[in-house]
C-alpha cells in the first residue's frame, strides 16, 4: 500500500508545470541578461582597446555600456513581460465572461479538449464536470490557454533579474580588461569572457535540461565573433584617426 508521500511525490526529480514555468521565466531573463552583459560589454571594451591604449577611455566606455545596457535590458524586459501579462489578463477576462454567459457550452468544450488528449467521452465529461465544479476559470485557463491565473509572470521581477544579471555579466570583461598590463589586456579579456560564457551556457543548459555542449558552443561562438569583429573595427578606427 502506498503512503501519502509516495502518492504526492512519485517522481521527486521530475519538473512539473508550475515550478518549471516559473524557473524558465527566471532563467530566460537571468541568462539572457548575463550573456548580453558579457558579450556586449566585451565587444565594446575590446573594440575601444583596439583603437587606444588609454585605460581611462576603455573604462569610461565599459562603464557607460554597463549602465546603458543594464537599463535597456530592464526596460525592454519590463515592457515585454507587461505586454504578455496584459494579454494573459485579457484572455482570462474573456474566458470568465464566457463561463458566465454560456457555462454549458464551455463545459462541453473542456470535455472535448480532454477527449482530444485521449480520454474516453464519458470520462472526459466527468473530468470536465468535476473540474468546473471545483474552479471553472482555473480549469479552462489551464486546458485552453495554458495560463495559471494565480501565477502570472511579474514584469518587475523580470526587469530586476535582467538588470542585475546584465550588470554582473558586464563586470567580467570590464574588470578583465582594466587590470592587466597593456600587452595582456585583450587576451585576458578574451579568456575571461570565454570562461564566463562557458559558465552561463552550462548553467542555462543544466537548469533547462538541455544539451550542455550545444549551449556552451553557441555562447562561445557568438562571444568570440563579437569580440573579433569589434576589435578589428577598433584597430581600423585607431589607425584611421592616427
MIGU-119543 format. One record per residue: residue number from 1; residue in three letters; x, y, z of N, C-alpha, C in turn. Coordinates in pm, 1 decimal, decimal comma. Last residue first. Layout:
! MIGU-119543
SITE   pos   code       n.c1       n.c2       n.c3      ca.c1      ca.c2      ca.c3       c.c1       c.c2       c.c3
SITE   NUM    ALA          X          Y          Z          X          Y          Z          X          Y          Z
...
This chain:
! MIGU-119543
SITE   pos   code       n.c1       n.c2       n.c3      ca.c1      ca.c2      ca.c3       c.c1       c.c2       c.c3
SITE   242    UNK     4469,8     5793,4    -3623,4     4611,5     5822,9    -3606,8     4671,3     5877,5    -3735,1
SITE   241    UNK     4227,3     5729,7    -3743,2     4237,5     5853,4    -3666,9     4383,8     5894,4    -3650,6
SITE   240    UNK     4300,8     5485,6    -3862,2     4246,6     5595,1    -3943,4     4262,4     5728,1    -3873,2
SITE   239    UNK     4378,5     5331,7    -3643,0     4475,5     5361,0    -3749,1     4430,5     5480,5    -3831,9
SITE   238    UNK     4138,2     5324,9    -3501,0     4257,7     5383,3    -3440,6     4360,4     5419,7    -3543,3
SITE   237    UNK     3971,3     5191,3    -3681,4     3939,4     5328,3    -3641,4     4061,1     5398,1    -3583,0
SITE   236    UNK     4101,4     4945,0    -3691,1     4086,8     5024,5    -3812,3     4059,2     5170,3    -3780,0
SITE   235    UNK     4070,9     4866,8    -3422,9     4204,9     4882,6    -3480,8     4198,7     4971,3    -3604,1
SITE   234    UNK     3789,3     4853,4    -3408,4     3864,4     4948,1    -3326,0     4003,5     4974,0    -3379,5
SITE   233    UNK     3745,1     4646,3    -3588,3     3685,6     4778,1    -3616,1     3758,9     4883,4    -3535,7
SITE   232    UNK     3877,4     4449,0    -3450,9     3934,8     4494,9    -3577,4     3871,2     4625,0    -3625,1
SITE   231    UNK     3701,8     4429,8    -3227,7     3844,0     4459,6    -3210,5     3903,7     4514,4    -3340,2
SITE   230    UNK     3457,3     4357,7    -3336,1     3472,0     4491,2    -3276,1     3617,7     4527,6    -3255,3
SITE   229    UNK     3517,7     4093,9    -3429,9     3471,7     4199,3    -3521,3     3496,8     4337,5    -3462,3
SITE   228    UNK     3595,2     3963,2    -3190,5     3684,8     3970,4    -3305,8     3646,4     4085,4    -3399,1
SITE   227    UNK     3368,4     3985,4    -3026,3     3494,6     4048,1    -2985,7     3589,6     4063,4    -3104,1
SITE   226    UNK     3180,5     3836,8    -3176,7     3155,6     3977,6    -3144,8     3285,3     4048,6    -3107,9
SITE   225    UNK     3303,9     3583,8    -3179,6     3277,5     3654,1    -3305,4     3258,0     3803,2    -3281,1
SITE   224    UNK     3301,1     3519,5    -2910,1     3429,7     3539,4    -2977,3     3412,7     3611,9    -3110,6
SITE   223    UNK     3016,7     3502,9    -2866,9     3101,8     3595,2    -2793,1     3233,4     3623,4    -2862,7
SITE   222    UNK     2932,2     3299,9    -3041,4     2877,7     3435,0    -3055,0     2968,7     3536,2    -2986,7
SITE   221    UNK     3086,1     3082,9    -2939,8     3096,1     3125,8    -3079,1     3048,5     3268,8    -3097,4
SITE   220    UNK     2997,6     3059,5    -2675,1     3137,1     3093,9    -2702,2     3154,0     3144,8    -2845,0
SITE   219    UNK     2723,2     2989,1    -2712,1     2763,6     3107,6    -2636,8     2904,1     3153,4    -2673,8
SITE   218    UNK     2743,8     2749,4    -2859,1     2671,4     2864,5    -2913,7     2714,8     2993,3    -2844,1
SITE   217    UNK     2883,9     2584,5    -2680,1     2941,8     2616,9    -2810,5     2875,8     2740,4    -2871,5
SITE   216    UNK     2696,0     2570,2    -2469,1     2827,6     2629,8    -2447,9     2889,9     2671,8    -2580,5
SITE   215    UNK     2480,7     2438,7    -2593,7     2461,7     2571,1    -2533,7     2594,9     2642,8    -2515,9
SITE   214    UNK     2601,9     2196,1    -2671,4     2544,6     2285,1    -2771,9     2528,8     2426,9    -2717,5
SITE   213    UNK     2682,2     2082,8    -2423,1     2778,6     2112,9    -2528,2     2726,5     2212,2    -2629,6
SITE   212    UNK     2439,5     2044,3    -2281,5     2539,3     2139,4    -2234,6     2633,2     2180,4    -2347,8
SITE   211    UNK     2110,1     2023,0    -2381,1     2244,4     1973,0    -2404,1     2347,2     2079,1    -2369,2
SITE   210    UNK     1876,7     2090,6    -2107,6     1918,0     2088,3    -2247,6     2060,3     2033,9    -2258,6
SITE   209    UNK     1747,3     2158,6    -1869,1     1754,0     2018,4    -1911,8     1786,0     2005,8    -2059,9
SITE   208    UNK     1769,1     2412,6    -1774,0     1667,5     2389,3    -1875,8     1664,8     2247,8    -1929,0
SITE   207    UNK     1981,5     2391,4    -1600,6     1850,6     2429,9    -1546,5     1738,6     2402,2    -1645,8
SITE   206    UNK     2185,7     2317,4    -1785,0     2151,1     2232,4    -1670,5     2011,4     2264,6    -1618,4
SITE   205    UNK     2192,1     2535,2    -1963,2     2161,6     2400,9    -2012,3     2118,0     2309,3    -1898,8
SITE   204    UNK     2260,7     2746,7    -1795,7     2133,4     2750,8    -1868,1     2094,1     2612,7    -1916,5
SITE   203    UNK     2514,5     2657,2    -1704,8     2404,4     2677,9    -1610,1     2270,0     2675,2    -1682,3
SITE   202    UNK     2659,8     2653,4    -1947,6     2641,5     2530,7    -1868,7     2524,1     2543,7    -1773,7
SITE   201    UNK     2652,2     2922,6    -2021,4     2596,5     2819,7    -2109,5     2569,1     2690,3    -2035,8
SITE   200    UNK     2787,0     3039,0    -1809,0     2645,4     3070,5    -1829,3     2578,5     2968,5    -1921,6
SITE   199    UNK     3045,0     2914,9    -1847,4     2969,2     2900,6    -1721,8     2820,4     2928,3    -1742,6
SITE   198    UNK     3118,1     2997,0    -2101,7     3108,0     2853,4    -2073,5     3023,4     2830,9    -1948,5
SITE   197    UNK     3124,5     3269,5    -2053,8     3023,5     3215,3    -2144,4     3008,1     3064,6    -2130,0
SITE   196    UNK     3345,1     3287,2    -1876,4     3210,9     3331,1    -1835,3     3101,6     3273,6    -1922,6
SITE   195    UNK     3551,3     3192,2    -2041,7     3517,6     3120,9    -1917,7     3376,7     3157,8    -1871,9
SITE   194    UNK     3543,7     3393,7    -2236,9     3517,2     3254,9    -2275,0     3478,6     3172,3    -2152,0
SITE   193    UNK     3613,8     3615,5    -2079,5     3481,7     3610,1    -2142,7     3446,8     3467,1    -2182,7
SITE   192    UNK     3876,7     3554,1    -2009,7     3775,3     3567,8    -1904,8     3634,4     3556,1    -1962,4
SITE   191    UNK     3998,7     3556,0    -2264,8     3997,7     3434,2    -2182,8     3889,1     3439,3    -2076,2
SITE   190    UNK     3955,5     3824,3    -2340,2     3901,9     3714,7    -2421,5     3892,0     3586,4    -2339,6
SITE   189    UNK     4100,2     3956,8    -2138,8     3955,4     3977,5    -2151,5     3891,8     3864,0    -2230,2
SITE   188    UNK     4357,9     3868,2    -2197,0     4298,8     3838,1    -2066,2     4147,0     3851,5    -2071,4
SITE   187    UNK     4389,4     3978,5    -2452,5     4390,0     3832,8    -2435,5     4331,4     3790,8    -2301,5
SITE   186    UNK     4373,8     4254,2    -2394,9     4277,2     4192,2    -2485,2     4271,4     4042,2    -2462,6
SITE   185    UNK     4591,9     4293,0    -2205,5     4452,4     4331,5    -2181,9     4353,1     4251,3    -2265,5
SITE   184    UNK     4861,0     4257,6    -2232,9     4781,3     4140,2    -2197,0     4632,2     4169,5    -2186,2
SITE   183    UNK     4981,8     4498,3    -2285,4     5003,8     4388,7    -2380,4     4913,4     4267,8    -2354,5
SITE   182    UNK     4907,5     4655,8    -2058,9     4855,9     4685,3    -2192,9     4866,2     4564,8    -2286,5
SITE   181    UNK     4833,9     4448,0    -1766,5     4914,8     4541,6    -1845,6     4861,1     4552,9    -1988,2
SITE   180    UNK     4495,1     4407,8    -1622,0     4624,2     4361,0    -1673,8     4705,0     4473,0    -1741,3
SITE   179    UNK     4247,1     4557,7    -1549,7     4353,5     4526,8    -1454,3     4487,6     4489,1    -1516,7
SITE   178    UNK     4063,5     4589,6    -1759,0     4114,4     4707,0    -1688,9     4236,9     4676,7    -1603,8
SITE   177    UNK     3971,4     4353,8    -1856,1     4049,4     4436,4    -1947,8     4113,5     4556,2    -1878,7
SITE   176    UNK     3837,5     4241,8    -1639,6     3943,7     4164,6    -1705,6     4029,0     4250,3    -1798,0
SITE   175    UNK     3639,0     4426,9    -1577,1     3750,0     4406,1    -1483,9     3867,5     4338,6    -1553,5
SITE   174    UNK     3483,2     4391,8    -1811,5     3529,8     4524,3    -1770,3     3649,3     4513,1    -1676,4
SITE   173    UNK     3410,4     4124,8    -1827,3     3506,1     4179,4    -1925,1     3561,8     4315,1    -1885,3
SITE   172    UNK     3250,5     4130,6    -1572,0     3358,2     4035,7    -1602,4     3455,6     4089,8    -1707,3
SITE   171    UNK     3044,5     4315,0    -1569,8     3161,1     4340,1    -1485,1     3278,7     4250,6    -1522,0
SITE   170    UNK     2842,8     4206,2    -1723,1     2925,5     4311,7    -1781,8     3050,9     4339,8    -1700,0
SITE   169    UNK     2719,1     4026,1    -1545,3     2789,9     3976,7    -1662,4     2884,4     4080,1    -1720,5
SITE   168    UNK     2609,3     4213,5    -1365,5     2706,5     4114,7    -1318,4     2787,7     4059,1    -1435,6
SITE   167    UNK     2433,7     4351,0    -1538,9     2541,7     4421,6    -1470,6     2650,2     4326,0    -1422,1
SITE   166    UNK     2260,0     4143,9    -1615,8     2339,4     4215,0    -1715,9     2458,2     4282,7    -1650,5
SITE   165    UNK     2147,9     4075,1    -1366,4     2228,1     3975,8    -1438,5     2313,1     4042,1    -1547,0
SITE   164    UNK     2011,4     4313,3    -1299,5     2119,1     4261,8    -1214,2     2208,7     4165,8    -1291,7
SITE   163    UNK     1827,4     4338,8    -1517,1     1919,5     4445,8    -1480,5     2039,5     4392,4    -1402,6
SITE   162    UNK     1686,1     4094,8    -1515,0     1763,8     4133,7    -1631,8     1867,3     4239,7    -1596,4
SITE   161    UNK     1565,4     4106,1    -1262,4     1653,0     3993,7    -1295,5     1741,7     4028,5    -1414,4
SITE   160    UNK     1409,6     4335,4    -1290,9     1520,6     4335,3    -1195,1     1618,5     4221,4    -1224,9
SITE   159    UNK     1228,9     4241,9    -1488,7     1312,3     4359,7    -1512,4     1432,8     4361,6    -1419,0
SITE   158    UNK     1102,9     4024,4    -1363,6     1180,0     4002,4    -1485,6     1275,1     4118,9    -1512,9
SITE   157    UNK      976,0     4161,7    -1154,0     1074,2     4057,4    -1125,5     1163,3     4032,2    -1247,1
SITE   156    UNK      805,6     4327,9    -1302,1      908,2     4386,5    -1216,3     1015,8     4283,6    -1182,3
SITE   155    UNK      631,6     4150,1    -1432,4      724,0     4232,1    -1511,4      835,3     4293,5    -1427,9
SITE   154    UNK      560,6     3821,6    -1345,8      575,6     3956,0    -1291,3      673,4     4037,7    -1375,1
SITE   153    UNK      323,1     3600,0    -1486,2      460,3     3648,2    -1484,6      465,5     3792,5    -1434,8
SITE   152    UNK       76,9     3454,6    -1271,4      113,1     3530,4    -1390,0      254,7     3586,8    -1374,4
SITE   151    UNK      -55,2     3261,9    -1106,6       90,8     3264,1    -1120,6      130,9     3334,0    -1251,0
SITE   150    UNK     -324,0     3226,5    -1101,0     -261,1     3265,5     -975,3     -110,2     3279,1     -987,1
SITE   149    UNK     -393,7     3135,6    -1354,4     -440,2     3267,9    -1312,2     -372,7     3318,1    -1184,5
SITE   148    UNK     -184,1     2994,0    -1574,7     -221,8     2977,1    -1434,9     -264,8     3113,4    -1382,7
SITE   147    UNK     -253,1     2890,7    -1905,4     -224,1     3001,6    -1813,9     -267,5     2961,9    -1674,3
SITE   146    UNK     -335,0     2753,6    -2135,2     -207,0     2721,6    -2071,8     -159,2     2836,2    -1983,2
SITE   145    UNK     -586,9     2783,2    -2238,9     -493,3     2894,1    -2257,4     -352,7     2863,4    -2208,3
SITE   144    UNK     -728,0     2542,4    -2192,6     -744,0     2615,0    -2318,0     -631,7     2715,1    -2344,4
SITE   143    UNK     -643,0     2438,4    -1941,8     -663,8     2349,6    -2056,5     -665,3     2425,3    -2188,9
SITE   142    UNK     -615,9     2665,5    -1772,8     -507,4     2569,0    -1788,4     -522,6     2488,1    -1916,8
SITE   141    UNK     -861,1     2792,0    -1798,5     -738,4     2866,3    -1828,7     -621,9     2770,4    -1852,3
SITE   140    UNK    -1036,0     2592,4    -1710,5    -1039,7     2633,9    -1850,7     -913,3     2710,3    -1889,8
SITE   139    UNK     -957,7     2576,3    -1438,6     -959,4     2457,8    -1524,6     -955,1     2495,9    -1670,9
SITE   138    UNK     -992,2     2836,5    -1345,5     -859,0     2775,6    -1342,4     -851,9     2656,3    -1436,6
SITE   137    UNK    -1271,8     2864,5    -1380,9    -1178,8     2951,7    -1452,3    -1038,8     2890,1    -1457,0
SITE   136    UNK    -1379,7     2661,4    -1211,3    -1404,1     2661,0    -1355,7    -1300,7     2743,9    -1430,9
SITE   135    UNK    -1305,8     2468,1     -973,9    -1261,5     2603,3    -1010,0    -1268,0     2612,8    -1161,2
SITE   134    UNK    -1510,1     2254,4     -928,7    -1406,8     2295,6     -834,3    -1361,9     2438,4     -857,2
SITE   133    UNK    -1679,4     2228,0    -1142,2    -1739,2     2247,7    -1010,6    -1636,2     2295,0     -908,7
SITE   132    UNK    -1487,9     2181,4    -1339,8    -1570,1     2301,8    -1346,6    -1634,1     2331,6    -1212,3
SITE   131    UNK    -1391,0     1932,6    -1261,8    -1300,6     2047,4    -1262,5    -1378,7     2178,5    -1264,3
SITE   130    UNK    -1622,2     1777,1    -1294,4    -1562,2     1791,0    -1161,9    -1467,6     1910,4    -1155,4
SITE   129    UNK    -1672,8     1805,0    -1573,6    -1772,9     1843,3    -1474,7    -1709,0     1868,4    -1337,7
SITE   128    UNK    -1437,4     1703,5    -1688,4    -1476,1     1842,3    -1713,4    -1575,7     1890,8    -1609,5
SITE   127    UNK    -1454,7     1438,8    -1598,9    -1342,1     1523,3    -1558,8    -1377,9     1670,2    -1575,5
SITE   126    UNK    -1688,2     1358,0    -1730,4    -1680,5     1354,0    -1584,5    -1568,8     1444,7    -1532,8
SITE   125    UNK    -1616,3     1387,4    -1997,9    -1727,6     1466,4    -1943,8    -1722,5     1471,6    -1792,1
SITE   124    UNK    -1410,5     1197,8    -2008,0    -1381,1     1338,1    -2035,6    -1491,3     1428,8    -1982,0
SITE   123    UNK    -1549,9      962,5    -1963,2    -1453,8     1008,3    -1862,1    -1420,1     1154,8    -1882,7
SITE   122    UNK    -1701,7      955,5    -2200,5    -1765,4      955,5    -2068,9    -1672,8     1008,3    -1961,6
SITE   121    UNK    -1504,3      956,8    -2408,3    -1604,0     1063,3    -2395,7    -1668,2     1070,9    -2258,4
SITE   120    UNK    -1171,9      882,7    -2280,7    -1298,4      840,3    -2341,1    -1402,4      950,1    -2321,2
SITE   119    UNK     -881,1     1080,4    -2348,5     -980,2     1024,5    -2257,3    -1104,1      980,5    -2334,9
SITE   118    UNK     -704,8     1204,5    -2526,2     -705,9     1059,4    -2518,7     -804,4      998,3    -2423,0
SITE   117    UNK     -716,0     1466,9    -2585,0     -594,3     1422,0    -2516,6     -593,1     1271,6    -2492,4
SITE   116    UNK     -966,7     1496,1    -2683,5     -856,4     1507,2    -2778,3     -724,3     1461,5    -2716,5
SITE   115    UNK    -1103,7     1484,8    -2441,2    -1120,4     1376,8    -2538,4    -1005,0     1376,9    -2638,4
SITE   114    UNK    -1028,0     1727,3    -2335,7     -976,6     1606,1    -2272,4     -999,5     1482,0    -2359,0
SITE   113    UNK    -1168,2     1892,3    -2513,3    -1022,2     1905,9    -2500,6     -962,5     1779,7    -2440,5
SITE   112    UNK    -1430,2     1819,7    -2464,6    -1370,6     1788,8    -2595,5    -1218,6     1797,1    -2590,5
SITE   111    UNK    -1461,8     1929,8    -2207,5    -1468,3     1784,5    -2225,2    -1405,3     1743,4    -2358,2
SITE   110    UNK    -1451,5     2199,9    -2272,3    -1348,3     2142,6    -2186,4    -1344,3     1990,4    -2200,7
SITE   109    UNK    -1686,5     2220,3    -2421,9    -1557,6     2249,2    -2485,2    -1442,3     2188,9    -2404,4
SITE   108    UNK    -1873,9     2167,7    -2225,4    -1860,5     2074,8    -2337,8    -1726,0     2095,1    -2408,9
SITE   107    UNK    -1833,2     2395,8    -2070,3    -1805,6     2263,5    -2011,9    -1790,4     2158,5    -2121,9
SITE   106    UNK    -1915,7     2591,5    -2248,1    -1776,2     2589,8    -2203,9    -1738,1     2455,5    -2141,8
SITE   105    UNK    -2184,7     2531,2    -2268,1    -2100,1     2521,3    -2387,6    -1952,4     2514,8    -2349,0
SITE   104    UNK    -2264,2     2587,0    -2003,4    -2278,9     2451,4    -2058,5    -2187,7     2431,9    -2180,6
SITE   103    UNK    -2210,6     2864,8    -1966,7    -2137,3     2764,1    -1889,5    -2147,1     2623,1    -1948,2
SITE   102    UNK    -2220,3     3133,2    -2099,3    -2251,6     3003,7    -2161,7    -2175,9     2891,2    -2091,3
SITE   101    UNK    -2166,6     3349,0    -1925,2    -2272,8     3360,5    -2024,3    -2312,6     3227,0    -2086,1
SITE   100    UNK    -1955,4     3274,5    -1757,2    -2078,9     3329,1    -1700,1    -2194,8     3321,3    -1799,0
SITE    99    UNK    -1765,7     3187,7    -1937,9    -1812,7     3093,5    -1836,5    -1942,1     3142,8    -1771,0
SITE    98    UNK    -1720,0     3422,2    -2078,3    -1781,6     3308,8    -2146,8    -1835,4     3206,5    -2047,9
SITE    97    UNK    -1593,2     3570,6    -1876,7    -1721,2     3615,2    -1930,8    -1793,7     3501,6    -2002,7
SITE    96    UNK    -1359,3     3421,4    -1842,0    -1452,8     3435,4    -1729,3    -1589,8     3479,9    -1778,1
SITE    95    UNK    -1241,2     3459,7    -2092,8    -1280,5     3325,8    -2051,1    -1380,5     3331,0    -1937,0
SITE    94    UNK    -1191,3     3734,2    -2081,5    -1280,3     3680,4    -2184,4    -1330,7     3541,4    -2145,2
SITE    93    UNK    -1009,0     3739,7    -1870,2    -1137,0     3811,6    -1859,5    -1238,2     3759,8    -1961,2
SITE    92    UNK     -800,3     3589,2    -1981,3     -870,8     3538,7    -1862,9    -1004,9     3609,3    -1844,3
SITE    91    UNK     -719,1     3757,8    -2187,1     -769,6     3624,4    -2220,0     -847,7     3565,6    -2102,6
SITE    90    UNK     -629,9     3974,5    -2035,4     -741,5     3992,6    -2128,7     -803,5     3858,5    -2165,5
SITE    89    UNK     -415,2     3853,7    -1901,2     -530,3     3903,6    -1824,8     -652,2     3923,5    -1914,1
SITE    88    UNK     -245,0     3801,1    -2118,0     -297,1     3691,2    -2036,5     -420,3     3735,1    -1957,4
SITE    87    UNK     -190,8     4063,0    -2203,2     -255,7     3968,2    -2294,1     -317,6     3852,6    -2216,5
SITE    86    UNK      -58,5     4160,7    -1978,9     -183,8     4223,4    -2021,6     -262,3     4130,6    -2113,8
SITE    85    UNK      167,8     3993,6    -1984,0       75,1     3986,8    -1870,4      -60,4     4047,7    -1907,3
SITE    84    UNK      290,9     4078,1    -2222,9      247,5     3939,1    -2207,0      144,0     3926,6    -2096,1
SITE    83    UNK      343,2     4343,2    -2150,8      255,6     4314,5    -2264,4      202,2     4171,6    -2256,2
SITE    82    UNK      521,0     4296,2    -1942,0      395,3     4367,0    -1915,0      295,1     4342,2    -2027,0
SITE    81    UNK      731,3     4178,7    -2077,6      653,6     4095,9    -1985,3      521,8     4163,2    -1948,9
SITE    80    UNK      815,8     4403,7    -2232,2      779,7     4276,0    -2294,0      690,3     4192,5    -2202,7
SITE    79    UNK      872,9     4600,5    -2039,1      771,2     4625,1    -2141,6      722,9     4493,3    -2201,7
SITE    78    UNK     1076,2     4467,3    -1893,6      953,9     4512,9    -1827,5      841,6     4534,0    -1928,9
SITE    77    UNK     1270,9     4427,5    -2089,6     1207,6     4311,1    -2027,0     1077,1     4350,0    -1958,7
SITE    76    UNK     1339,5     4693,7    -2147,0     1284,3     4607,5    -2250,7     1212,7     4487,1    -2192,7
SITE    75    UNK     1439,6     4776,8    -1896,1     1323,5     4841,1    -1956,5     1257,7     4755,0    -2062,9
SITE    74    UNK     1656,7     4601,0    -1864,8     1549,1     4604,0    -1766,4     1421,9     4664,9    -1825,4
SITE    73    UNK     1812,9     4664,4    -2090,7     1762,8     4528,5    -2070,8     1644,3     4527,3    -1975,9
SITE    72    UNK     1866,5     4935,9    -2036,8     1794,8     4897,5    -2158,3     1734,5     4757,8    -2144,4
SITE    71    UNK     2012,4     4918,6    -1800,8     1883,9     4989,5    -1801,4     1800,5     4952,5    -1923,1
SITE    70    UNK     2232,8     4772,8    -1895,9     2150,7     4720,1    -1786,6     2013,6     4786,6    -1784,1
SITE    69    UNK     2336,3     4945,1    -2096,2     2285,9     4812,4    -2129,0     2195,6     4754,4    -2023,0
SITE    68    UNK     2412,1     5170,6    -1949,7     2311,6     5182,0    -2055,3     2251,4     5046,0    -2089,3
SITE    67    UNK     2603,1     5054,9    -1773,4     2485,0     5125,7    -1722,4     2375,2     5131,4    -1828,1
SITE    66    UNK     2788,8     4936,6    -1955,9     2725,1     4859,0    -1849,4     2595,1     4925,7    -1803,6
SITE    65    UNK     2870,2     5153,3    -2114,0     2799,7     5040,6    -2175,5     2727,2     4956,3    -2072,8
SITE    64    UNK     2997,7     5305,4    -1918,4     2881,5     5361,0    -1988,6     2799,9     5250,1    -2054,0
SITE    63    UNK     3203,0     5125,1    -1855,1     3104,4     5162,4    -1752,6     2978,8     5219,8    -1817,4
SITE    62    UNK     3341,1     5117,1    -2105,4     3284,4     4996,8    -2043,9     3177,5     5027,7    -1941,8
SITE    61    UNK     3420,4     5383,0    -2146,7     3332,1     5317,2    -2243,4     3264,8     5194,9    -2181,7
SITE    60    UNK     3583,6     5413,4    -1921,6     3467,3     5500,9    -1941,3     3368,2     5437,4    -2037,9
SITE    59    UNK     3783,4     5219,7    -1970,5     3694,8     5206,8    -1854,3     3568,6     5291,2    -1870,9
SITE    58    UNK     3899,5     5329,5    -2202,8     3841,9     5194,1    -2205,8     3743,6     5176,3    -2091,5
SITE    57    UNK     3987,4     5575,2    -2107,8     3890,5     5570,1    -2217,7     3821,4     5434,4    -2223,3
SITE    56    UNK     4173,1     5490,5    -1914,3     4056,2     5570,3    -1875,8     3948,0     5565,6    -1983,1
SITE    55    UNK     4371,0     5360,3    -2062,7     4288,2     5282,8    -1969,6     4160,8     5357,7    -1931,6
SITE    54    UNK     4458,2     5386,9    -2389,6     4421,9     5470,3    -2274,9     4324,8     5394,0    -2184,2
SITE    53    UNK     4514,8     5268,6    -2622,3     4566,4     5200,2    -2502,6     4532,5     5278,2    -2376,5
SITE    52    UNK     4271,0     5233,6    -2887,4     4354,2     5312,8    -2797,4     4403,3     5227,5    -2681,5
SITE    51    UNK     4147,5     5047,1    -3051,5     4169,4     5181,4    -3103,9     4265,0     5263,4    -3018,7
SITE    50    UNK     4121,3     4816,0    -2908,8     4184,0     4807,3    -3040,2     4217,1     4943,1    -3097,6
SITE    49    UNK     3977,2     4905,5    -2693,6     4117,4     4868,9    -2672,0     4192,1     4852,0    -2803,7
SITE    48    UNK     3729,3     4930,2    -2815,6     3798,3     5052,5    -2773,2     3946,1     5023,4    -2751,0
SITE    47    UNK     3680,4     4653,8    -2853,0     3684,6     4745,6    -2967,0     3757,4     4873,8    -2933,2
SITE    46    UNK     3678,0     4568,0    -2590,2     3781,5     4515,5    -2680,1     3793,1     4604,6    -2803,6
SITE    45    UNK     3452,7     4703,8    -2496,2     3584,4     4737,0    -2440,5     3697,8     4683,2    -2528,2
SITE    44    UNK     3244,8     4590,2    -2665,6     3268,5     4734,1    -2654,4     3410,7     4765,1    -2607,9
SITE    43    UNK     3258,3     4314,8    -2630,3     3276,5     4371,1    -2763,3     3310,1     4518,8    -2758,3
SITE    42    UNK     3205,8     4310,8    -2353,6     3333,2     4262,1    -2405,1     3360,3     4317,7    -2543,2
SITE    41    UNK     2943,0     4406,6    -2353,5     3047,8     4484,8    -2288,2     3185,5     4441,7    -2334,9
SITE    40    UNK     2813,3     4201,8    -2498,8     2809,3     4339,9    -2547,1     2918,7     4424,5    -2483,1
SITE    39    UNK     2877,5     3965,0    -2347,5     2912,7     3978,7    -2489,1     2916,4     4125,0    -2532,9
SITE    38    UNK     2788,8     4014,4    -2078,3     2924,7     3968,8    -2109,6     2962,1     4003,4    -2252,9
SITE    37    UNK     2521,0     4095,5    -2116,9     2616,6     4180,0    -2046,5     2759,8     4143,0    -2078,1
SITE    36    UNK     2413,2     3875,9    -2246,3     2417,1     4003,6    -2316,2     2517,0     4097,6    -2250,3
SITE    35    UNK     2440,6     3686,1    -2041,6     2507,1     3667,6    -2170,3     2520,9     3799,6    -2245,7
SITE    34    UNK     2275,7     3803,2    -1842,6     2418,8     3780,1    -1818,6     2495,1     3763,9    -1949,5
SITE    33    UNK     2023,3     3807,7    -1977,4     2085,2     3929,8    -1926,4     2234,1     3914,3    -1904,9
SITE    32    UNK     1981,3     3538,0    -2029,6     1991,9     3631,8    -2141,1     2057,7     3762,0    -2097,4
SITE    31    UNK     1968,9     3448,5    -1762,9     2075,9     3402,8    -1851,0     2091,7     3494,5    -1971,0
SITE    30    UNK     1740,9     3593,7    -1658,5     1872,9     3596,4    -1597,2     1984,9     3559,0    -1691,9
SITE    29    UNK     1522,1     3545,5    -1831,5     1564,4     3681,5    -1800,9     1707,5     3686,0    -1748,9
SITE    28    UNK     1521,6     3257,9    -1837,0     1526,1     3337,7    -1959,4     1578,5     3478,3    -1931,6
SITE    27    UNK     1501,2     3194,2    -1566,2     1617,4     3151,3    -1643,8     1632,8     3236,3    -1768,8
SITE    26    UNK     1251,8     3292,2    -1500,5     1369,4     3349,5    -1437,0     1495,0     3315,6    -1515,8
SITE    25    UNK     1105,2     3120,9    -1669,7     1093,6     3265,6    -1682,2     1214,0     3335,6    -1621,0
SITE    24    UNK     1175,4     2869,3    -1573,3     1215,4     2905,8    -1708,0     1203,6     3056,0    -1731,5
SITE    23    UNK     1056,2     2874,2    -1319,5     1200,8     2862,1    -1331,3     1248,8     2905,0    -1468,9
SITE    22    UNK      785,6     2886,8    -1381,7      848,4     2996,1    -1308,1      999,3     2993,7    -1324,3
SITE    21    UNK      759,9     2638,2    -1516,6      728,4     2763,0    -1583,6      793,2     2882,1    -1515,2
SITE    20    UNK      833,2     2455,9    -1315,9      913,2     2465,1    -1437,8      887,2     2596,6    -1509,2
SITE    19    UNK      633,2     2490,3    -1126,2      771,3     2520,2    -1090,2      857,5     2536,2    -1214,1
SITE    18    UNK      402,7     2418,7    -1284,3      414,1     2546,7    -1216,2      558,8     2582,9    -1188,0
SITE    17    UNK      465,2     2154,1    -1400,9      428,7     2271,2    -1479,8      455,4     2402,6    -1408,2
SITE    16    UNK      760,7     1987,9    -1274,3      618,3     1997,9    -1304,7      586,5     2137,5    -1355,0
SITE    15    UNK     1044,5     1777,4    -1314,7      989,1     1911,9    -1308,7      843,0     1911,7    -1347,2
SITE    14    UNK     1131,7     1503,0    -1109,9     1067,1     1544,1    -1234,4     1010,7     1684,2    -1221,3
SITE    13    UNK     1226,4     1398,5     -878,4     1319,3     1473,7     -961,4     1258,7     1529,3    -1087,3
SITE    12    UNK     1014,6     1256,6     -760,4     1066,6     1376,0     -694,2     1159,5     1459,1     -780,7
SITE    11    UNK      752,9     1114,5     -847,9      873,9     1141,3     -924,0      938,1     1268,6     -868,7
SITE    10    UNK      562,6     1101,8     -644,7      602,7      978,8     -711,1      733,4      996,4     -785,6
SITE     9    UNK      441,3     1245,0     -430,8      576,6     1274,3     -476,9      634,8     1151,5     -544,6
SITE     8    UNK      195,9     1160,8     -351,1      206,7     1300,6     -389,7      343,2     1335,3     -445,7
SITE     7    UNK      237,0      891,8     -291,9      131,2      929,3     -386,3      148,8     1070,9     -437,6
SITE     6    UNK      435,9      895,7     -103,7      462,4      829,0     -229,9      359,8      869,7     -334,7
SITE     5    UNK      309,6     1025,4      104,4      422,9     1092,0       41,0      455,2     1030,0      -92,8
SITE     4    UNK      116,3      834,8      173,5       72,3      963,2      118,3      186,8     1033,5       47,5
SITE     3    UNK      217,0      504,2       55,5      197,7      607,3      155,9      157,1      737,0       89,6
SITE     2    UNK       62,1      217,8      -88,9      148,6      335,5      -99,9      115,7      435,5        8,3
SITE     1    UNK       85,7     -120,2        0,0        0,0        0,0        0,0       88,5      124,1        0,0
